[in-house]
Amino acid sequence: MLRKALRREMPAGQFATRSHLVGRGFSVSSIRNLLRSGDMVTLARGVYSQDEPLTVTGILRSLQQMGSDLAAGGETAMRLHGAIAGKPAEVFSTVCLSGRDRIPGWLFRWNHDVKFVRLGTARLFAFGRSAAGTPPDVRLHFVKELEFLGVTFRASSIERALFEMLSTVPDGLSFDAARDLMFQVRGVASQKGLRQLMDLSVNVKVNRLLFWFGVPMGYRCLEGLDAARYVGRGKRQLVAKGRYVRDVQLTVPRDFQWPPAPLPTDGAVPTASTNRDIAQNQRSGGTDVRRIDTASREVQPAAGNPHEGSGASRGSARHRLVPDDLRPPVD
């Protein structure tokens, strides 16, 4: 009877703490008897599992059953959703967990073939900051239930995982990888969901990267936004001795080539249709730099050299062409 209760409460591959088991009706003496019989083994002080190897999915399930808000996030969530390519063995070689709670210290010593990385939300989203009485549905905003290898657990949505991955640039994610990621998820990420997360984002670096990469790629969630509200003020040096991108106020690697779309002076973001108009102009042999009339939303050829004279002064809005492999498809 006791063994059946143990298997029901702590299936193979999962773990539980002493306090959790006691709270679920196990007495201290019954826990001691299970340990003596070998039906349960000690993983760390006050942490137990069945006499079978733990699994990553079991760890995720156990953490969440015991009240942790940690969810599979970042690259791990992206791979679980199938949003980015990767071999099945790579899914859990590095496990990214996002949330406010901390990863138990013993997990870092559990398996040297598995690396756990915590992606905190306090500096990413407004709902990630501690606040008394924060509703659970806000705290777990944009988290999805997934089933993987027969185990159900929570993971960040594709949209939230994108924000989490961009927050690691450049130490955890290179600029090239960030650009490729934005391109890969453009067709699968919910533009509505991205727009909602933009309104919750408190991370200036992530917001600026989204505008810098997303506008030329035709991310519809950025259309019509007042950029000044999201990108903030002040320079951000992401790398030393790089080049400064004035439009998004970021210092990026000098050898990283990307055609940023400068933001119009009124703060409104060009639409995907505007990007397609510019691309069409290139195919027809027109000038490769255009001036955006932000009042009428019309695109007109810039007069003369775009870098000299009054035709394209430093304060005017300019829009560089999107390369063929990044050009938004025509709907």
Secondary structure, DSSP 4 states (H G I P E B T S, - for coil): -HHHHHHHHS-TT-EEEHHHHHHTT--HHHHHHHHHHTSEEEEETTEEEESS---HHHHHHHHHHTT---EE-HHHHHHHHTSS---GGGTTTEEEEEESSPPPGGGGGT-TT-EEEEEESTTTBGGGS--TT--HHHHTTTEEEEEETTEEEEEE-HHHHHHHHHTTTTTTS-HHHHHHHHHHHTTTS-HHHHHHHHHHB--HHHHHHHHHHHHHHT-GGGTT-BHHHHH-SS-EE-STT-EEETTTTEEE-TT------PPPTTSBPPPHHHHHHHHHHHHTT--SEEEEETTTTEEEEPPS-TTSSGGG-TTS-EEEPPPGGGPPPP-
